[in-house]
Amino acid sequence: MLLVPGVMLRTDPAGVASPVVFDVPRSGTWYPCDFRPDASFQDVHRSVSMYLHELYSVVPTAGATLLYALFPNAYIDANRHETDVDPELLSDEWAGPGILNPTVKSKLGIGLIHSAAGNNSLYDGKLTAADVRNRIENYFLPYHDELARIISEQRKASPASYHISCHSMASIGGRSTLDAGSPRSDIDIGDLNGKSCSPELSKLVEETFKRHGYRVTSNFHYAGAECVTRHGDPESGRHSLQIEVNRKLYMDEESLTRNAGFSELQKAIADLAGALKEFAAHRG
């Protein structure tokens, strides 16, 4: 186990390890002392993918590694590129590292550094470039460096490594999404439209959840973002896949409390971890 307070928690495999790592990048609730948003705590906290680290806490028993980002994604979003920052958010000039390259996500307030909390502004002023660099250097990069290290070590020991990035989605598309106002599937698998992993891995994940009775789509709501883009390279044996689970399956979206479906979804996740271990063994 590795604990870097406020940054990450790594739980190592129990028993025989498999070349599989699950990462939970957007469920952290350790709010840094220098994080002083103007929005209400309730609005900020709703951006957290609640309970995901608990849902996936069963995967180490099947030989997988579990990496969990402890910082909230409203502080810095580990599923965005480190240059995806809107210069309008800064009070002074950016001096690197890199050149800022804001995407539509930053314009919507949900880039690397969030500027929106629900329908409200997250801050009442601007951030300094030094503050943003601190978040990148002391939170974002250490998390991704550790994930890359895990994948690299697994790849050295096995013909291939398998990385599952774990996310949750609202049951109805939000205002900043392409499916705004539309009901969503139970599980949406994202592999960058076939670019971040082998089709066999995507099929395995899809069939496992379908076997548990869930309605599964692929690259429909979310095709994947920084975590699978950054760490997926199937041609070199590094396979990355994103899983979005519909929050209504395991929690009440208004009260933010777990519901009766939590244990059933966790059973499906445990089954998936076991199936991935067997899948990797056969390819070894």
N, C-alpha and C positions, 0 to 999 in steps of 0.2 A: 504493500500500500504506500502511496505517496500523497501527502497532504501539503499543499502550499497555501497557507491561510489566505482566504479571500480570492484565490486565483483558481485552484483546481484540486480535485480529489481523484486519485487513480486507485481503483480496486483491481487487484491482480487475480488471475484465474485460480480457482480451487481445483486441486488435482491436476490432471494432465492438461496442459495448455493447448489451445488451438490457435491458428493464425487469424484470429478474428478479434476486432476491437469495435466496440460500440462507443460513440461519443455523444454526449448530451450537452450541446453548446449554449442553449438559450433558456435554461431553467434555474439559473443561479439566483439566490436570495440573500447573499452576503453583500449588503450595500456599503460601498467604501465611504469613509468619513468625509472625503472631499467631494462626494456626490451630493449636490444641493439643488435639486430641481425645484421649480416654482409650482409645478403641478401637484395635485394632491397625491398622497401615498397610494390611495385606491386606484387612481388613473395610471400611475407608474407601475404598480404591482400587477395590473391586468395584462401587461405586456409579457409577463413571465409565462413560459410554457409549464404550467403547474404540474407537479407530481411525476414528471417524466423520469427523474432520477430514481424514484421509488418503483415505478413500473419496470424499469430496466435493471433494478438491483439484483434480479435473479440470474442474469446472464453469466456472471463469473462461475456459478455452479456447473455450467456446461463448458467451462474451459476458456471463456472469452474474457478479454480485458474490458473494463468499463472506465471511461474517462468523463468526468463531470466538471463543467465550468461553474465555479461558485459565484462569480460576479454576475449581476443582472445585465441582460442584453440592452436595457435602456441606457446603461452606463457606457458600454461598448459592445457592439454586436459581433460575436465571433463568426457569424455566418455572412459577413460582408468582407469585401476586400479592404485592406488598410488604406487605400487611396480614395475610397468612396466617401469623401467628406465634402460637404457644401462649404465653399469659402465664406459664404455669407454668415455662417455660424460662428466665424472666428473674429476676434477683436483686433488681431494683428496679422501680419503677413506670415504665410507658411514658408518655412525654410527647410522642409524635408523631415524625414527621409522620403524620397520620391516626389513626384508631382501629383497634386490632387487631381482626381479624375472622377468627379461626382456622377453617379448614375441617376436614373429616375427614382431609385429608392431614396436617395438623399433629398431629392426635390419633394418627395412625399413625406419626409421627416423620419424615415426609417432606414437611413444609411448606416455607415459604421458607427457614427455618433448620432443617436436619435435626437430629433428636435421637436417631436410631437409625442403626446401621450393621449391616445384616444382622439377626441376632437379638440384638445387643448394644446397649447404650447408647453413644451417640457421646461424651458428656461425663460426667465424674464429679461435676460440679457445675453451677451455673447461669451464664448469660452476663449481662453488664450490658446495659442498654438502650442505652448509648453504643456498645458493641461492635456490636450489631445495626444501629444507625443508621449506623455506619461502613461496614458491609458493604453496606447499601442505597445510601448516597450515593456510595461510591467504587468499587463493582463493579456492582451490579444496575442502577442508574439510568443510568450512563454507557453500559452495553451496550445497553439498550433505547432510549436517546436516539439512539445512533448508528444502530441499526436503523431507527428511525422517520425519521431524517434521510435515510437511503438511500432508503427507500420514498417519502418525500415528493418527493425530487429526481427519482426515476424517474417518479412520477405527473405531475409538472409537464411532463416531456418526452414523455410518452406518454399515450394514451387510458386506459391501465390499467397497474397494476403488479402483479407476481406474486411473492409471498413464500412460500418453501418452508422450513418449520422441520424440521430433521433430527434424528431420534432413533433409538434402538435399544431393543429389548425382549428380555427373556429368552425362551428357546424354550418354557419352561413357565411358566404363570401363577404368580406368587409369592403368599405368604400374605396380603398386603395388597391383592390384586386381586380383582375380581369373577370372574375365570376361574381362580382358584387351582387348581393341579394339572392344568390342561388344556393340551394342546399348542396352539401358536399358529400362525397362518398365516405365510407368508414375509414379506409386506408388509401393513401395515395403514395405510390412509389415513384421516386425521381431518380433517373440515371442519366440526366442531361440528354434525353432522347437517344439513349444507347451509347453515349460516348464515355461514360465514367466507369462502366463495368461490363462484364460479359453478359450476354442475354440469358445464359444459364443461371446466373446469380439472381437476376431480376425475376425470372420464372420461378425459382425456388421460393423466394420471399412472397411472391404473389400467391402461389399455390398453398403455402403454409397458412396464410391468413384466410384464404378462401375455405380451407378445410375446417376452420373454426367458425365459419358462417358469416364472415365479414365481406362486405361489398368493396372490392378493390379496383382502383383505377391506376393507370401508369402515366406519369408526366402530364396529368390532366389539370390539376390545381397548381402544383409546383413541380418543376422539372429538376430542381436542385439549385444550390447557390454555392457560396464560397467553400464550404467544407468539402463537398465532393469535387468541386472544380480544382481545388488546391491539392487534394490528396489522391484523386483518382487518376490512374494511368494504366489502363488494362493491358496495353501493349508490353509494359514492363512487369506485368503480374501483380499490379496494385489496383484492386477493384474497390470502388467506392459507390455506395448507394444511399439515398436519402429515404427515410420513412416518415410520412406525416400521418399521425393518428388523429381522428376526429375527437375533439374534447368531449363531446356528448356521450361517447362510449364509456368514459370512466369518471366524469365529474359533472357537477351542476355548474353551468357557465355563469350563472348569476351569483350564487352564493360562494362559488369557488371551493366547494366541498366535494370530496370523493363520493361517487354513487355505487350502486350495487354491481355495475359492470366492470369495476376496477379489477377484481380478482380474475374474472374471465379473460380480460385482455392481457393480464400478466401471465396467465397460463399459456396463451398463444405466443407471447414473447419468449417464454421459457422454451416452448416447443421450437420456435425459430432458432434460438441459440443452439439447441441440440442438433437441429437439422443442418445448420451451418458447419458445426464441428464435423459431422459425418460427411458433408459435402466436401470440405477441405481435405479430410483424410483420404477420400477416394481419389482426389486429384493429386495427392502426394505420392 
